[in-house]
Amino acid sequence: MRHFAHPAPLALRALNALGAVTLVMLPCLATAVPIEVTVQDARNTPLNDAVVSIEVKGVKPTAAAGTQAELAQRNRSFAPSVLPIQTGTLVQFPNLDTVRHHVYSFSATRPFEIKLYAGTPASPVTFDKAGTAVLGCNIHDRMAGFIHVVNTPYFAKTSAFGVAQLDVPAGEHTVQIWHPSLADTRLPIRQPLKVLASGSQTFNLTLTGNGASTPPGK
């Protein structure tokens, strides 16, 4: 049991507690700005599973030590088929099927191989370089998956409606767009993005057939 020799008056303690809460909460409220990014193709068709990431100056590009994610195999498919992660993340590849899989990637971002196995491998795979890893299964040729690695904690994947929602600090940043159609052979699209200090904001980005994009529209 802890003992305090000179407890402060109740009113003062309450005021100190309120001040501590205010100091913790205000920065979050001041910096978190909700934005919505819609990604579409040249025919204005929403693009599902596009990865939208926002690079913010001064923010550490690598994930905290021990950060983990999972890319499972279920019904002889990768689940999810597209996994966005931050650089430095450890990825587990649990096999939830009753058959064994042999997962691999030959992509320069992170080549690896987990030979014929069931259950969950003993060691995860560390992705310590930004880019895209295309995954396959040496047993089931139709299986294909993607791990897209970004140098920022601010990222999201678009829905079936082509919409990604993020909370990011206000300021002038760089937005990066990647879609499975770019695979690991073409670089993501990068361009400036200005986020105002208040109010939710929406941006529209068009990914054309050659990988180019239009400037974000508010």
C-alpha positions as CSV (number, residue, x, y, z in Angstrom):
1,M,0.0,0.0,0.0
2,R,1.3,3.5,-0.9
3,H,1.2,6.3,1.7
4,F,1.3,10.1,1.0
5,A,2.6,12.2,3.9
6,H,1.0,15.5,2.7
7,P,-2.1,15.0,0.6
8,A,-3.2,18.1,-1.4
9,P,-6.6,19.5,-0.8
10,L,-9.4,17.7,-2.7
11,A,-10.1,20.8,-4.9
12,L,-6.5,21.2,-5.8
13,R,-6.1,17.6,-6.6
14,A,-9.1,17.7,-8.9
15,L,-7.8,20.7,-10.7
16,N,-4.4,19.1,-11.2
17,A,-6.1,15.9,-12.5
18,L,-8.1,18.0,-15.0
19,G,-5.0,19.8,-16.1
20,A,-3.2,16.5,-16.8
21,V,-6.1,15.2,-18.8
22,T,-6.3,18.4,-20.8
23,L,-2.6,18.3,-21.6
24,V,-2.9,14.7,-23.0
25,M,-6.1,15.3,-25.0
26,L,-5.6,18.6,-26.6
27,P,-2.8,17.7,-29.0
28,C,-4.8,14.7,-30.3
29,L,-7.9,16.9,-30.9
30,A,-5.8,19.6,-32.6
31,T,-3.8,17.4,-35.0
32,A,-6.2,14.6,-36.0
33,V,-8.1,15.7,-39.2
34,P,-10.4,13.2,-40.8
35,I,-9.9,12.9,-44.6
36,E,-11.6,10.8,-47.2
37,V,-9.7,9.8,-50.4
38,T,-11.6,8.3,-53.3
39,V,-9.5,6.4,-55.9
40,Q,-10.9,5.6,-59.3
41,D,-9.7,4.5,-62.8
42,A,-9.8,6.5,-66.0
43,R,-13.5,5.4,-66.5
44,N,-14.4,6.8,-63.1
45,T,-14.8,3.3,-61.7
46,P,-14.0,3.0,-58.0
47,L,-10.9,1.0,-57.3
48,N,-11.1,-1.5,-54.5
49,D,-8.0,-2.5,-52.5
50,A,-6.0,0.5,-53.4
51,V,-3.6,1.5,-50.6
52,V,-3.6,5.2,-49.7
53,S,-0.7,6.4,-47.5
54,I,0.2,9.9,-46.3
55,E,3.8,10.7,-45.6
56,V,4.1,13.4,-42.9
57,K,7.4,15.2,-42.3
58,G,9.0,14.5,-38.9
59,V,7.1,11.2,-38.4
60,K,9.2,8.1,-37.9
61,P,8.9,6.0,-41.1
62,T,9.3,2.6,-39.3
63,A,6.8,0.8,-37.1
64,A,7.3,0.4,-33.4
65,A,9.4,-2.6,-32.4
66,G,7.4,-5.8,-32.3
67,T,4.5,-4.5,-34.5
68,Q,2.9,-7.5,-36.1
69,A,0.3,-8.3,-38.8
70,E,-1.2,-11.5,-40.3
71,L,-1.8,-12.7,-43.9
72,A,-3.6,-16.0,-43.6
73,Q,-4.4,-18.7,-46.1
74,R,-8.1,-19.6,-46.0
75,N,-10.1,-21.5,-48.6
76,R,-6.9,-21.8,-50.7
77,S,-6.7,-18.0,-51.0
78,F,-4.7,-15.3,-49.2
79,A,-6.8,-13.5,-46.6
80,P,-6.7,-10.6,-47.1
81,S,-5.5,-10.5,-50.7
82,V,-3.9,-7.1,-50.1
83,L,-2.2,-6.3,-46.8
84,P,-0.8,-2.8,-46.3
85,I,1.8,-2.5,-43.5
86,Q,4.4,0.0,-42.2
87,T,8.1,-0.7,-42.8
88,G,9.5,-2.9,-40.0
89,T,6.4,-4.9,-39.4
90,L,6.6,-8.6,-38.7
91,V,4.1,-10.7,-40.7
92,Q,2.8,-14.1,-39.7
93,F,1.3,-16.4,-42.3
94,P,-1.1,-18.8,-40.5
95,N,-2.4,-21.6,-42.6
96,L,-6.1,-22.0,-41.7
97,D,-6.8,-24.7,-44.4
98,T,-6.7,-28.4,-44.0
99,V,-4.2,-28.7,-46.8
100,R,-0.6,-27.5,-46.6
101,H,0.8,-24.4,-48.4
102,H,4.2,-23.3,-49.6
103,V,4.2,-19.5,-49.5
104,Y,6.9,-17.5,-51.3
105,S,7.7,-14.1,-52.9
106,F,10.4,-13.3,-55.4
107,S,9.8,-9.6,-55.2
108,A,12.9,-7.4,-54.5
109,T,11.1,-5.7,-51.6
110,R,11.2,-8.9,-49.5
111,P,12.1,-12.3,-51.1
112,F,11.3,-15.2,-48.8
113,E,10.0,-18.7,-48.8
114,I,8.0,-20.8,-46.2
115,K,8.1,-24.3,-47.4
116,L,5.3,-26.8,-47.2
117,Y,3.6,-26.3,-43.8
118,A,0.4,-26.4,-41.8
119,G,-0.6,-24.2,-38.9
120,T,1.4,-21.1,-38.1
121,P,5.2,-20.9,-38.8
122,A,7.4,-20.5,-35.7
123,S,9.0,-17.2,-37.0
124,P,7.3,-14.3,-38.7
125,V,8.8,-12.5,-41.8
126,T,10.1,-9.0,-41.2
127,F,9.4,-6.5,-44.0
128,D,12.1,-3.8,-43.5
129,K,11.9,-2.1,-46.9
130,A,9.2,-0.1,-48.5
131,G,7.7,-1.5,-51.7
132,T,5.4,-4.3,-52.8
133,A,5.9,-8.1,-52.3
134,V,3.8,-10.3,-54.6
135,L,3.0,-13.6,-53.0
136,G,2.2,-17.0,-54.4
137,C,1.8,-20.6,-53.3
138,N,4.1,-23.3,-54.8
139,I,1.3,-25.8,-54.4
140,H,-1.8,-23.8,-55.5
141,D,-0.8,-21.7,-58.6
142,R,-4.0,-19.7,-58.6
143,M,-3.3,-18.2,-55.2
144,A,-2.0,-14.6,-55.3
145,G,-1.5,-11.9,-52.7
146,F,0.2,-8.6,-52.1
147,I,1.9,-7.0,-49.2
148,H,2.4,-3.3,-49.7
149,V,4.9,-1.7,-47.3
150,V,4.9,2.1,-46.7
151,N,7.2,4.5,-44.7
152,T,4.4,6.0,-42.6
153,P,1.9,5.0,-40.0
154,Y,-0.9,6.9,-41.9
155,F,-2.3,4.4,-44.4
156,A,-5.6,2.8,-45.3
157,K,-7.1,0.5,-48.0
158,T,-10.0,1.5,-50.2
159,S,-13.4,-0.1,-49.8
160,A,-15.5,-1.6,-52.6
161,F,-16.6,2.0,-53.3
162,G,-13.0,3.1,-53.8
163,V,-12.9,5.1,-50.5
164,A,-10.2,5.2,-47.9
165,Q,-10.6,7.1,-44.6
166,L,-7.7,8.3,-42.5
167,D,-7.1,10.7,-39.6
168,V,-3.9,12.7,-40.3
169,P,-2.2,15.9,-39.0
170,A,-2.9,19.2,-40.8
171,G,-0.2,20.4,-43.1
172,E,1.5,19.9,-46.5
173,H,2.2,16.2,-47.0
174,T,2.8,13.6,-49.7
175,V,0.1,11.2,-50.7
176,Q,1.0,7.8,-52.2
177,I,-1.4,5.6,-54.1
178,W,-0.7,1.9,-55.0
179,H,-3.1,-0.6,-56.5
180,P,-2.7,-4.3,-57.3
181,S,-2.7,-3.5,-61.0
182,L,0.7,-1.9,-60.5
183,A,2.0,-5.1,-58.9
184,D,5.7,-4.9,-57.9
185,T,7.0,-3.7,-61.3
186,R,5.7,-0.1,-61.2
187,L,6.2,2.5,-58.5
188,P,3.2,3.9,-56.6
189,I,1.8,7.3,-57.6
190,R,3.1,10.2,-55.4
191,Q,2.0,13.8,-55.3
192,P,1.5,16.7,-52.8
193,L,-1.5,16.8,-50.6
194,K,-2.5,19.8,-48.4
195,V,-4.7,19.0,-45.4
196,L,-6.4,22.0,-43.7
197,A,-6.4,22.4,-39.9
198,S,-10.1,21.9,-39.4
199,G,-13.1,20.2,-40.8
200,S,-13.3,16.8,-42.7
201,Q,-11.9,16.9,-46.2
202,T,-12.4,14.8,-49.3
203,F,-10.0,14.2,-52.2
204,N,-10.5,12.4,-55.6
205,L,-7.6,10.7,-57.3
206,T,-7.7,9.0,-60.7
207,L,-5.3,6.2,-61.5
208,T,-4.9,5.9,-65.3
209,G,-3.8,2.9,-67.4
210,N,-0.2,4.0,-67.4
211,G,-0.1,4.5,-63.7
212,A,-0.4,8.3,-63.8
213,S,-2.9,10.2,-61.6
214,T,-4.7,13.5,-61.7
215,P,-4.1,16.1,-59.0
216,P,-6.2,15.6,-55.9
217,G,-9.5,17.5,-56.0
218,K,-11.1,18.8,-52.8
